[in-house]
Amino acid sequence: MDPNLLLWKSQGQSFFHRLGSWFNLLDPSLLLSSDAEIQKAHDALLQSSKEKDESAVILSLSSVHADSGAAPPLLFRPPALLPISGPLMVASLIQYNSVRPALFWQFLLQTYTAGFNHVNRNSSGEQGGKPSLKQFLLVTGAISYTTVGGALPQIFINRLNVRSSLLQTCFKSVLPIPLSAALAFFSVLTIRSEESETGIKVFDSDGNAVGVSKAAGEKAVRETALSRAVLFGTTAAVPNLLVLLLRQTRLFQRNPLLAAPCHYVSIALVFGLMIPVSFSLFPQLGTIKGKEVEEELQAGE
């Protein structure tokens, strides 16, 4: 088993333990590390020494793919998620007067998140190192559907010529909440669907490879999709609720222009906080009961 997977296993099953680990692993300053430093940290984990340098552990876990043992592209490493997708998330939730800017920012956001999901997939059960045509079609299809889906509130307002303030509030503030969660879930489910079809490697309690399980792949994809739905759905919901409450105060009634900047800042803050929270909902190295895997693998456990 890759040393990164063993380290993830050693992190324990506690949510708060995982949350503390993710706060360290998502530190954007880790992106400044050179390839030589990353390789040195990863090589240090291969040594049999029981005492591991904490900084080397964090650098390796955040910069080396657990399946391939190689460093993913800089833009798609976990520490890059907030600096890149944070501004895109804010821009995608801004209320525009036309459809084009809504589609533009949704396209950038959905393209990046699709790339992040694809690069950080579990590739342990894949045959060959190069992406297949099917994977390419899945990624491009997911980007297309989620881009249009994310812009639906603005499309409805413009095409239906909505004038009612109640309906506009519904389209601009309420609809994006379930829509963001559903699109995030759909994106992961589509882009990583091959994990369910080909399966992923499973290991016994001692870290020995047992085989490739489709059931484990389905469980891993479903849990990842749920965590992304929580991330994007919460980011769309909390800022809207916060601004709604702030507008009831005297300060915001006297200065209504304060609502917009507060809304944008709250989106960035909630998104930044929810990334480690959502990533901690499920263990990075998940578990599955023996009776849930394929029959041919049960004998090997």
PEZITA-V94563 format. One record per pair of residues at least 24 apart in sequence whose ideal C-beta (glycine too) atoms are under 10 Angstrom apart, sorted by the first residue. I is the first residue (numbers start at 1). J is the second residue. If there is no record, write none. Layout:
i: <I,I>
j: <J,J>
This chain:
i: <1,1,1,1,1,1,1,1,1,2,2,2,2,2,2,2,2,2,2,2,2,3,3,3,3,3,3,3,3,3,3,3,3,3,4,4,4,4,4,4,4,4,4,4,4,4,4,4,5,5,5,5,5,5,5,5,5,6,6,6,6,6,7,7,7,7,7,7,7,7,7,8,8,8,8,8,8,9,9,9,9,9,9,9,10,10,10,11,11,11,11,11,12,13,13,13,13,13,14,14,15,15,15,15,15,16,17,17,18,18,18,18,18,18,18,18,19,19,19,19,19,20,20,21,21,21,21,21,21,21,21,22,22,22,22,22,22,22,22,22,22,23,23,23,23,23,23,24,24,24,24,24,24,24,24,24,25,25,25,25,25,25,25,25,25,25,25,25,25,26,26,26,26,26,26,26,26,26,26,26,26,27,27,27,27,27,27,28,28,28,28,28,28,28,28,29,30,30,30,30,30,30,30,30,30,30,31,31,31,31,31,31,31,31,31,32,33,33,33,33,33,33,33,35,35,35,37,38,38,38,38,38,38,39,39,39,39,42,42,42,61,65,65,65,65,65,66,66,66,66,66,66,67,67,67,67,67,67,67,67,67,68,68,68,68,70,72,72,72,73,73,73,75,75,75,75,76,76,76,76,76,76,76,77,77,77,78,78,78,78,78,80,80,81,81,81,81,81,81,81,81,81,82,82,82,82,82,82,83,84,84,84,84,84,84,85,85,85,85,85,85,85,85,86,86,86,86,86,86,86,87,87,87,87,88,88,88,89,89,89,89,89,89,89,89,89,89,89,90,90,90,90,90,90,90,90,90,91,91,92,92,92,92,92,92,92,92,92,93,93,93,93,93,93,93,93,93,93,93,93,93,93,93,94,94,94,94,94,94,95,95,95,95,95,95,95,95,95,95,96,96,96,96,96,96,97,97,97,98,98,98,99,99,99,99,99,99,99,99,100,100,100,101,101,102,102,102,102,102,102,102,102,102,103,103,103,103,103,103,104,104,105,105,105,106,106,106,106,106,106,106,106,106,106,107,107,107,107,107,107,107,108,109,109,109,109,109,109,109,110,110,110,110,110,110,110,110,110,110,110,110,110,111,111,111,111,111,111,112,113,113,113,113,113,113,113,113,113,113,113,114,114,114,114,114,114,114,114,114,114,114,114,114,115,115,115,116,116,116,116,117,117,117,117,117,117,117,117,117,117,117,117,118,118,118,118,118,120,120,121,121,121,121,121,121,121,121,121,122,122,122,122,122,122,122,122,122,122,122,122,123,123,123,123,123,123,124,124,124,124,124,124,124,124,124,124,124,125,125,125,125,125,125,125,125,125,125,125,125,125,125,125,126,126,126,126,126,126,127,131,132,134,134,134,135,135,135,135,138,138,138,138,138,139,139,139,141,141,142,142,142,142,142,142,142,142,142,143,143,143,145,145,145,145,146,146,146,146,146,146,146,146,147,148,149,149,149,149,149,149,150,150,150,150,150,150,151,152,152,152,153,169,169,172,173,173,173,173,173,173,173,173,174,174,174,175,176,176,176,176,176,176,177,177,177,177,177,177,177,177,177,178,178,178,178,179,179,179,180,180,180,180,180,180,180,180,180,181,181,181,181,181,181,181,181,181,181,181,182,182,182,183,183,183,183,184,184,184,184,184,184,184,184,184,184,184,184,185,185,185,185,185,185,185,185,185,185,186,186,186,187,187,187,187,188,188,188,188,188,188,188,188,188,189,189,189,189,189,189,189,190,190,191,191,192,192,192,192,192,192,193,193,193,194,195,195,195,195,196,196,196,199,199,199,200,202,202,202,202,202,202,202,202,202,203,203,203,204,204,204,204,205,205,208,208,209,210,210,210,210,210,210,210,210,211,211,211,211,211,211,211,212,212,212,213,213,213,213,213,213,214,214,215,215,215,215,215,215,216,216,216,216,216,216,216,217,218,218,219,219,219,219,219,219,219,220,220,220,220,222,223,223,223,223,224,224,224,224,224,226,226,226,227,227,227,227,227,227,227,227,228,228,229,230,230,230,230,230,231,231,231,231,231,231,231,231,231,232,232,232,233,233,234,234,234,234,234,234,235,235,235,235,235,235,235,235,235,235,235,236,236,236,237,238,238,238,238,238,238,238,239,239,239,239,239,239,239,239,239,240,240,241,242,242,242,242,243>
j: <66,201,203,204,206,207,208,209,285,42,45,46,64,65,66,67,68,69,124,201,207,42,43,44,45,46,47,52,57,60,61,64,66,69,42,45,57,60,61,62,63,64,65,66,67,69,284,285,61,66,67,124,201,203,207,284,285,45,66,203,207,285,45,52,57,58,60,61,66,284,285,61,66,283,284,285,286,203,205,207,283,284,285,287,52,57,285,57,61,283,284,285,283,282,283,285,286,287,280,283,277,280,281,282,283,280,280,283,276,277,279,280,281,282,283,284,276,277,279,280,281,276,280,57,58,61,62,276,279,280,284,61,62,78,275,276,277,278,279,280,284,273,275,276,277,279,280,54,55,57,58,59,61,62,79,276,57,58,59,60,61,62,63,77,78,79,276,279,284,62,77,78,79,80,81,82,83,272,275,276,279,58,59,62,78,79,82,77,78,79,80,81,82,83,84,79,55,58,59,61,62,63,77,78,79,80,62,63,74,75,77,78,79,80,83,79,59,62,63,71,74,77,79,63,71,74,63,62,63,64,70,71,77,63,64,70,71,69,70,71,284,119,120,121,122,123,120,122,123,124,284,285,120,121,122,123,124,125,126,200,201,123,124,126,129,129,116,119,120,115,116,119,112,115,116,119,112,115,116,117,118,119,120,116,119,120,116,120,275,276,279,112,116,112,113,116,120,231,271,272,275,279,268,271,272,273,275,276,272,108,109,112,113,115,116,109,112,113,116,231,232,271,275,235,267,268,269,271,272,275,264,267,268,271,112,113,271,113,180,231,232,235,236,267,268,270,271,272,235,239,263,264,265,266,267,268,271,264,267,147,150,151,176,180,232,235,236,267,150,153,172,173,176,180,232,235,236,239,240,263,264,267,271,154,172,260,263,264,267,153,154,157,168,171,172,173,176,260,263,151,153,154,157,158,172,154,157,158,154,157,158,151,152,154,155,156,157,158,159,151,154,158,151,154,147,150,151,152,153,154,155,157,158,147,148,150,151,154,155,147,151,147,150,151,143,146,147,148,149,150,151,152,154,183,143,144,146,147,148,150,151,147,143,146,147,150,180,183,232,142,143,144,145,146,147,148,149,150,151,183,184,187,139,140,142,143,146,147,143,142,143,146,183,184,187,188,191,228,231,232,138,139,140,141,142,143,144,146,147,187,188,190,191,139,143,191,187,188,191,228,142,184,187,188,189,190,191,192,221,224,225,228,142,187,188,191,192,192,224,188,191,192,194,195,200,220,221,224,192,194,195,199,200,201,216,217,220,221,224,286,192,194,195,198,200,201,195,198,199,200,201,202,203,209,212,216,217,194,195,196,197,198,199,200,201,202,211,212,213,214,216,217,194,195,198,199,200,212,198,194,194,193,194,197,191,192,193,194,190,191,192,193,194,187,190,191,190,191,183,186,187,188,189,190,191,192,193,187,190,191,183,186,187,190,179,180,182,183,184,186,187,190,183,183,179,180,182,183,186,187,176,179,180,183,184,232,179,176,179,183,179,240,244,240,236,237,239,240,241,243,244,263,236,237,240,236,232,233,235,236,237,240,232,233,234,235,236,237,238,240,241,229,233,236,237,232,233,236,228,229,231,232,233,234,235,236,237,226,228,229,230,231,232,233,234,235,236,237,229,232,233,228,229,232,233,225,226,227,228,229,230,231,232,233,235,236,278,222,224,225,226,227,228,229,230,232,233,225,228,229,225,228,229,232,221,222,223,224,225,226,227,228,229,221,222,224,225,226,228,229,221,225,221,225,217,220,221,222,224,225,217,218,221,221,219,220,221,224,220,221,222,293,294,297,286,286,287,288,290,293,294,297,300,301,285,287,301,290,297,300,301,287,301,300,301,300,290,293,296,297,298,299,300,301,293,294,296,297,299,300,301,293,294,297,288,292,293,294,296,297,293,294,288,289,292,293,294,297,286,287,288,292,293,294,297,288,288,292,282,286,287,288,289,292,293,282,285,286,288,282,281,282,283,286,278,279,281,282,286,278,281,282,274,275,277,278,279,280,281,282,278,279,278,274,277,278,279,281,270,271,274,275,276,277,278,279,281,271,274,278,274,278,270,271,273,274,277,278,266,267,268,269,270,271,272,273,274,275,278,267,270,271,270,266,267,269,270,271,273,274,263,264,265,266,267,268,269,270,271,266,267,266,266,267,269,270,267>
